[in-house]
């Protein structure tokens, strides 16, 4: 397996199943202002903090961490880049061969079901 980057709690697709993720920003906030991570999707700079455990969020070891794109792998790495770059481009000739094969198989099934030797 390739060297994939670790998933970060500050990623826009990362979510906490306990809804305990809190992004502590380094900038001072006004008195009485309470920040909600679900409303801060665009502003994701700071330290990810887990209110449930009371410590910094460790994505690779958390049972409740998940990815909206379903790209979080069990070892804590992000599989989104691997998934997007893994699709090779097919040629037109190859696609035509695949379509002809599918049509041939469909014809054979139809003939077998109807009990005929050819389609009129």
N, C-alpha and C positions, 0 to 999 in steps of 0.2 A: 504494500500500500504506500502511496506517495506521502510525502511530508505535508500534512494538512494543518492549517492554522487552528489553534484552540478556539472554541466558541467563547465569546465574551458576553457578559451580562449587560453590556451597554449596546449590544446589537439591536437594531430596530425590530427584528423578528423574535427575539428572546422573550419568553414569558415565564412567570413563576406560578406553579399550580396552586400554591397557598396564598397568592396575591400579597406576598410579603416583601417583594423587591422594592427597594427605596434607593434612589440615586442621590447620594450626598454630593451636592455641588460645592465647589471651593469658594464660590462667590457669596458674599453675605446677602441674606434675604431680609426683607422688612419684618419688623416685630409682629407676631401673630400670624404670619404667613405660613401655611402648611402646604407642602408640595406633595402632589400625587403623581407617582410614576406613570400611571395610565394616561394622564393628561400631558405628560412631557415627552411624547414620542419623538418630536423633532429635536428637542434639547437633551441629548444623551451624553453630556460630558460630566465627568465626576467619578466618584467611587461607588460601585454597586454595594449596597448594604442590605442584609437580610434581617427584617424586623422579627421574624419568627425565631431565628437562632440567636440574633443579637450580635452578629459578626459580619465580616466581609463575605459576600456571596462567592462560593466556590462552585462553579458550574459543573465541573467534571464529577464531583462527588454528591451533588444534590439529587435526591430522588424526585423532586417536584419540578425540576427544570425541564422545559420543553421549547421547541422551536415552532413558530407558526408555519414555516415552510417544510417542516418535518425533516430537517437536515442535521439535527443534533445526533451525532453518533454515540454509541455507548461509552467510548473512551473519552468523551468530552470534546472531540474535534468537530469542526464544521464541514459537513459534506456537501454544502451548497455549490461550491466552486467545482468540485469533482463531478457532481451530477450534471451541471450545465455544460461542461466541456467534454463529456464522455460520448456525446452523440456524433457519430461520423456521418458525413453527407453521402447520400446514395446517388448513383448516376441514374439518368432517365432510362437507360437500357435495362438496368437491374430492376427498376420499378415496373417496367413493362413486362419483364419475365415473371415477376411475382404476381402481377395481375392476371396474366395468361394462365399461370398455374392454378390460381384460385378459381378462375372461370372454368377450367377443365375439370377440376374436382367437383364443382357445383353441378356441371352437366352430367358427370358420371353418377352422382347421387340422385339427381332428378330422374335419369333413365332407370336406375335401379329401383326407385320407388314406384314409378309408373309401369315398369315391366316392358318398356319399349326398347328397340334397338337404336333408334335415332329420333331426334326432335324434328317435328314437321314445321 
